[in-house]
């Protein structure tokens, strides 16, 4: 039978330091100009986004906005 560690909050095994990849707080606070638009989407597409947003505890409109932003960045 294997021994369990006494404190479950302590790391198990060899630790490896990783490079800090998170943006600085001032980078997160940057506001960009936004424009409100009205768009008609297929019901099935919106349902998929709603389902995925529920799964990841976020808002479906935010997911759609991020998708459009990434597409625009890719082709700009």
C-alpha positions as CSV (number, residue, x, y, z in Angstrom):
1,X,0.0,0.0,0.0
2,X,1.4,3.4,-1.0
3,X,1.7,6.2,1.6
4,X,-0.4,9.2,1.1
5,X,1.1,12.6,1.7
6,X,0.2,14.2,5.1
7,X,-0.8,17.6,3.6
8,X,-2.8,17.4,0.3
9,X,-2.0,21.1,-0.4
10,X,1.7,20.3,-0.8
11,X,3.2,19.5,-4.2
12,X,3.9,15.9,-5.1
13,X,7.0,15.1,-7.1
14,X,9.7,17.3,-8.7
15,X,8.8,21.0,-9.2
16,X,9.7,22.9,-12.3
17,X,9.7,26.7,-12.6
18,X,7.9,28.1,-15.6
19,X,8.2,31.5,-17.2
20,X,5.6,34.1,-16.2
21,X,3.3,34.3,-19.2
22,X,0.5,36.4,-17.7
23,X,0.1,40.0,-18.9
24,X,0.7,42.8,-16.5
25,X,-2.4,44.4,-14.8
26,X,-2.0,47.6,-16.8
27,X,-2.2,45.6,-20.0
28,X,-5.5,44.1,-18.9
29,X,-7.1,47.5,-18.1
30,X,-6.8,48.8,-21.7
31,X,-10.1,49.7,-23.1
32,X,-10.7,49.6,-26.8
33,X,-13.4,51.5,-28.7
34,X,-16.4,49.3,-29.3
35,X,-19.3,49.6,-31.7
36,X,-22.8,48.1,-31.1
37,X,-24.1,46.1,-34.1
38,X,-27.2,44.1,-34.8
39,X,-26.5,40.7,-36.5
40,X,-28.8,37.9,-37.5
41,X,-27.3,34.4,-36.9
42,X,-28.6,30.9,-37.4
43,X,-30.4,29.6,-34.3
44,X,-28.3,26.5,-34.3
45,X,-25.1,28.5,-34.2
46,X,-26.3,30.6,-31.2
47,X,-27.4,27.5,-29.4
48,X,-23.9,26.0,-29.8
49,X,-22.4,29.1,-28.3
50,X,-24.9,29.2,-25.5
51,X,-24.1,25.5,-24.7
52,X,-20.4,26.1,-24.8
53,X,-20.7,29.3,-22.7
54,X,-22.7,27.4,-20.1
55,X,-20.0,24.7,-20.0
56,X,-17.2,27.2,-19.5
57,X,-19.1,29.6,-17.2
58,X,-18.9,32.6,-19.5
59,X,-21.3,34.6,-21.7
60,X,-22.0,33.4,-25.2
61,X,-21.9,37.0,-26.6
62,X,-18.4,37.4,-25.3
63,X,-17.4,34.1,-27.0
64,X,-18.8,35.3,-30.3
65,X,-17.0,38.7,-29.9
66,X,-13.7,37.0,-29.2
67,X,-14.1,34.8,-32.2
68,X,-14.8,37.8,-34.5
69,X,-11.8,39.7,-33.0
70,X,-9.4,36.7,-33.5
71,X,-10.7,36.3,-37.1
72,X,-10.2,40.1,-37.8
73,X,-6.7,40.0,-36.2
74,X,-5.7,37.0,-38.3
75,X,-6.6,38.7,-41.6
76,X,-5.6,42.3,-40.8
